[in-house]
Amino acid sequence: MSTLGSEVYYDPYDTGIVGDPYPVYARLRDEAPVYYNERHDFWAISRHADVERALADWQTFSNDRSDILELIKSDFEMPDGVMMFEDPPTHTMLRGLMSRVFTPRRMAALEDQIRAYCVDCLDPHVGSDGFDVIAELASMMPMRVIGMLLGIPESEQTAVRDANDANLRTRPGAPMKVTNPDAIADGRMFADYVQWRSENPSDDLMTSLLNVEFVDDTGVTRKLTRQEVLHYTQVVAGAGNETTGRLIGWLAKVLADHPDQRRMVCEDRTLLNRTIDETLRYEPTGPHVGRWVARDTELHGRTIPAGSAVLLLFGAANRDERRYADPDAFDVHRENISHLTFGKGVHYCLGANLARLEGRVALDEMLNRWPEWGIDYDTAELAPTSTVRGWERLRVLLP
């Protein structure tokens, strides 16, 4: 029990908590490492070692009902063949297929295109007194990069992004409104494009998906059905869009708050990769993931019953003093940063390297133009969504 005399309360929809969740996370780790929220009927696990263990134990903490709390608790049947809604062995097959088209070579080949896009976004603001880094770069770049990967024409990319973002929006303080997950997964908005690409192949992810051959779970060697290609496309477009955009916003904000470290990075660009990972630890873009509990499990003297929904709190685990020295300090020289923001184990984020690449190039190009910047805190606004955490508006002030 805390000195405040009241029990700790955690709620992912409470905008007061979401604005600065870290004091609540600290209390959870100390007072209620296995926490139950009666109002919304979910459990939460907050210590680094426990979250890490749960991520590895997919037999207990299952992805079968997705990793989004509202979907886990919904009455909908989860569609088959969607990687985010599967556990091994199906997940292993689907992921193996995806990793064949999400290769390091393909990622590296994107870097020049990503850099050129950043240059186009940032150059118009040279000489100005500032700009909204979300509107001018962070909200557009991830979908443009996914478009480059998939080969979606530029003219179509904004419409795809807007439709995707609408799926993730929440009213502040309220759970995400759950539509049938089939609609989230069916990729209808890509159908015309997939058809066009099947008739006009090129060197992109979509063409790879249309042509890849694999052995399915019945032992048959085949290609993906058109519906499966749509599922995959939707997953790729959705998963990397909100989170990577939020990372770029956090890089701008955290480095404005730590100008000494920003100067270090500006002078020594070998620190860029460490800066990306320390930012992901310090302000994770996805503060938690959900799991469905497949069997009763006991932790810290409490039993989480089968059928429960659990949130694994990355934001709390990433600042656990049991794991990190001085966890509330931002430190680009930190040893052994290894955060949990991209997950761990069989469901480790497939797009992690792409997200790091986008963040690194965006920060590199900002520092090339402006070694110094500030933030207009009066107009800064956090985005209203319960699945990711980041800035909706963030005006960077230039000297």
HELIX and SHEET records of a PDB file:
HELIX    1   1 THR A   15  GLY A   19  1                                   5    
HELIX    2   2 TYR A   22  GLU A   31  1                                  10    
HELIX    3   3 HIS A   48  ALA A   56  1                                   9    
HELIX    4   4 LEU A   69  ILE A   72  1                                   4    
HELIX    5   5 MET A   83  PHE A   85  5                                   3    
HELIX    6   6 THR A   90  VAL A  101  1                                  12    
HELIX    7   7 PRO A  104  LEU A  122  1                                  19    
HELIX    8   8 ASP A  123  HIS A  125  5                                   3    
HELIX    9   9 VAL A  133  VAL A  133  1                                   1    
HELIX   10  10 ILE A  134  ALA A  138  3                                   5    
HELIX   11  11 MET A  141  LEU A  150  1                                  10    
HELIX   12  12 GLU A  154  LEU A  168  1                                  15    
HELIX   13  13 PRO A  181  ALA A  185  1                                   5    
HELIX   14  14 ARG A  188  PHE A  190  5                                   3    
HELIX   15  15 ALA A  191  GLU A  199  1                                   9    
HELIX   16  16 LEU A  205  ASN A  211  1                                   7    
HELIX   17  17 ARG A  226  ALA A  239  1                                  14    
HELIX   18  18 ASN A  241  ASP A  257  1                                  17    
HELIX   19  19 PRO A  259  GLU A  267  1                                   9    
HELIX   20  20 ARG A  269  LEU A  271  5                                   3    
HELIX   21  21 LEU A  272  TYR A  282  1                                  11    
HELIX   22  22 PHE A  314  ALA A  317  1                                   4    
HELIX   23  23 GLY A  345  HIS A  347  5                                   3    
HELIX   24  24 ALA A  352  ARG A  369  1                                  18    
SHEET    1   A 5 VAL A  34  ASN A  37  0                                        
SHEET    2   A 5 PHE A  42  ILE A  45 -1                                        
SHEET    3   A 5 ALA A 309  LEU A 312  1                                        
SHEET    4   A 5 VAL A 289  VAL A 293 -1                                        
SHEET    5   A 5 PHE A  61  SER A  62 -1                                        
SHEET    1   B 3 GLY A 130  ASP A 132  0                                        
SHEET    2   B 3 ARG A 395  LEU A 397 -1                                        
SHEET    3   B 3 GLY A 374  ILE A 375 -1                                        
SHEET    1   C 2 GLU A 213  VAL A 215  0                                        
SHEET    2   C 2 THR A 221  LYS A 223 -1                                        
SHEET    1   D 2 THR A 297  LEU A 299  0                                        
SHEET    2   D 2 ARG A 302  ILE A 304 -1                                        
SHEET    1   E 2 GLU A 381  LEU A 382  0                                        
SHEET    2   E 2 TRP A 391  ARG A 393 -1                                        
END                                                                             
